[in-house]
Amino acid sequence: MLERSALIGFVGVSDLDRARQFYGDTLGLPITEESPFALVADANGTMLRLTPVEQPVAAAYTILGWNVADIASMIDQLTARGVHFTRYEGMSQDERGVWTAPGGAKIAWFLDPDGNNLSLTEFEASE
């Protein structure tokens, strides 16, 4: 039914200016539209609406993630822009904060300014 419809992502944020700086400047997503009701970012062809809410409620799980070709390089680039990667007690993460899942995917997590949990994933190449 919806397989031919474009997905739109939504993230609640407390401050649109701070969201513009983080999602636009720090993460490098082009901001394509601005209004008092939302910032719209282009996440590689997927619309991401950053919507102001009075009190964002950060989920304990990942709400947005990016499939990246080289997680180590992306972590280094984002770290240079001020992003801090999250370490979780009891998880075996490497020096960059990367956890390798049993299936081989490499995953690292970071938070936006409102505490929304975001991630990077490098999937194991299929042969």
DRENLOSE-863065 format. One line per field, with one value per residue (C-alpha): residue in one letter; residue number from 0; x, y, z. Coordinates in pm, 1 decimal, always signed. Each point is the difference from the previous one (the first is absolute). Layout:
<drengus>
resn: A	...
resi: NUM	...
x: X	...
y: Y	...
z: Z	...
</drengus>
This chain:
<drengus>
resn: M	L	E	R	S	A	L	I	G	F	V	G	V	S	D	L	D	R	A	R	Q	F	Y	G	D	T	L	G	L	P	I	T	E	E	S	P	F	A	L	V	A	D	A	N	G	T	M	L	R	L	T	P	V	E	Q	P	V	A	A	A	Y	T	I	L	G	W	N	V	A	D	I	A	S	M	I	D	Q	L	T	A	R	G	V	H	F	T	R	Y	E	G	M	S	Q	D	E	R	G	V	W	T	A	P	G	G	A	K	I	A	W	F	L	D	P	D	G	N	N	L	S	L	T	E	F	E	A	S	E
resi: 0	1	2	3	4	5	6	7	8	9	10	11	12	13	14	15	16	17	18	19	20	21	22	23	24	25	26	27	28	29	30	31	32	33	34	35	36	37	38	39	40	41	42	43	44	45	46	47	48	49	50	51	52	53	54	55	56	57	58	59	60	61	62	63	64	65	66	67	68	69	70	71	72	73	74	75	76	77	78	79	80	81	82	83	84	85	86	87	88	89	90	91	92	93	94	95	96	97	98	99	100	101	102	103	104	105	106	107	108	109	110	111	112	113	114	115	116	117	118	119	120	121	122	123	124	125	126
x: +0.0	+258.2	+297.6	-2.2	-46.5	+293.1	+77.5	+8.9	+194.6	-98.5	+212.7	-124.9	+241.2	-15.6	+180.0	-8.2	+315.7	+194.9	-149.9	+106.3	+353.6	+20.8	-184.6	+103.6	+349.3	+131.7	-157.5	+6.5	-364.9	-124.6	-282.9	-253.1	-280.6	-48.0	-312.3	-108.1	-153.7	+299.0	+337.2	+10.5	+326.8	+89.9	+142.9	+122.7	-344.1	-203.5	-183.1	+87.1	-228.4	+148.4	-306.7	+3.8	-164.9	-17.7	+176.0	+155.6	-9.2	+315.4	-57.2	+236.6	+40.9	+128.5	-246.6	+214.9	+291.3	+223.1	+139.0	+362.9	+268.8	+289.7	-107.4	+349.4	+47.4	-348.6	+59.2	+329.3	-168.9	-289.6	+230.7	+200.6	-329.4	-68.4	-219.4	+55.2	-65.6	-183.5	+144.7	-233.3	+92.3	+20.4	+46.9	+327.8	+79.4	+331.5	+203.5	-237.6	-310.8	-87.4	-183.0	+14.1	-331.1	-4.0	-86.7	+304.1	-162.3	+197.6	-208.9	+77.1	-240.8	-9.6	-252.5	-142.2	-25.2	-340.5	+124.1	-151.0	+197.8	+150.5	+224.0	+239.4	+5.3	+247.9	-148.5	+228.2	+56.1	-186.5	+203.9
y: +0.0	+258.7	-160.2	+270.4	+289.9	+202.0	-32.5	+317.5	-3.7	+217.7	+105.9	+214.8	+276.5	+274.2	+272.2	+36.9	+215.2	-260.6	-277.1	+189.0	+26.7	-368.1	-169.9	+252.0	+116.5	-286.0	-297.3	+170.6	-54.4	+266.7	+202.9	+38.6	+181.2	+206.3	+118.8	+55.7	-348.7	-203.8	-17.1	-236.8	-178.1	-217.5	-326.5	-142.7	+28.3	-66.7	+295.3	+53.4	+242.7	+149.2	+110.1	+229.4	-149.5	+151.5	-288.9	-267.8	-345.7	-185.3	-366.9	-257.8	-151.2	+128.4	+226.0	+78.7	-184.0	+26.3	-286.6	+100.3	-161.0	+69.5	+42.4	+77.0	+286.2	+138.3	-11.7	+184.3	+267.9	+47.5	-0.2	+279.3	+194.7	-45.4	-311.4	-225.4	-369.7	-186.3	-288.7	-249.8	-196.4	-371.0	+37.1	-87.1	+316.7	+86.3	+318.9	+199.3	-133.2	-251.9	-318.0	-295.1	-186.8	-380.9	+22.6	+220.7	+343.6	+277.7	+253.1	+320.4	+232.0	+371.6	+248.0	+315.6	+311.2	-117.2	-347.8	-173.7	-319.0	-14.8	-263.8	-93.7	-354.1	-160.8	-326.2	-288.9	-15.5	-282.2	-213.9
z: +0.0	+106.4	-176.7	-269.0	+238.6	+131.4	+369.2	+212.0	+327.2	+296.9	+295.8	+284.6	+100.2	+260.9	-197.5	-379.6	-11.8	+196.2	-218.4	-315.8	+132.0	+98.2	-286.9	-265.0	+94.5	+213.3	-179.0	-340.4	-97.4	-240.9	+153.2	-281.2	+177.6	+315.3	+175.3	+360.3	-17.9	-121.0	-164.0	-293.7	-70.3	-296.0	+130.5	-331.3	-159.6	+313.8	+151.5	+366.3	+182.4	+315.9	+189.3	+304.1	+305.5	+344.6	+170.7	-223.7	+152.5	-92.7	-72.8	+149.2	-347.3	-332.8	-181.3	-307.1	-150.1	-302.1	-205.9	-64.6	-214.1	+240.3	+361.2	+130.5	-245.6	+69.4	+375.9	-44.4	-214.4	+242.0	+304.2	-165.2	-21.0	+371.3	+3.8	+302.0	-41.4	+273.4	+195.8	+159.7	+309.2	-66.4	-377.1	-161.2	-196.8	-161.9	+54.3	-225.1	+177.1	-271.7	+97.9	-239.8	-11.1	-20.3	-371.9	-67.9	-22.5	+170.4	+193.6	+188.7	+179.6	+75.0	+135.0	-149.2	+223.4	+131.3	+91.0	-303.2	-62.9	-351.2	-153.6	-274.8	-140.7	-235.1	-118.7	-83.1	-375.4	-169.9	-231.2
</drengus>
